[in-house]
Amino acid sequence: MRSPALLALAALAAVTALTVSACGGDDPRPAPTPVAEAPSAPPPPTYLLEKERDFTWADTAYGKCLTDHGVEDLPALAERLALDTGSPETAAALTACATLSPAPSPS
């Protein structure tokens, strides 16, 4: 019979050999692919004018319609739009552009 010390030593050697081969062997699985970071969202668009300017009634759809129908020199948007309604050309422009006219402000 073999001595218990020799059997214990053989068992320890077998366990050590199995542990080393399990940890140090080649892994049959492919290496994990690193996950790329999601691209960051693009910055919001900026709508800047090359230089600041005052907007006039001509910059609105209503004002564009009026100027297309012969009305000139529209004031700044901050100003009240007062037109010469006695002029036949202005009266025709007001009629043609009536659907684009802004609602009157409440008094």
Secondary structure, DSSP 8 states (H G I E B T S, - for coil): ---HHHHHHHHHHHHHHHHHHHHHS--SS--------------------SS----BGGGSHHHHHHHHTT-----BTTS-----TTSHHHHHHHHHTGGG-------
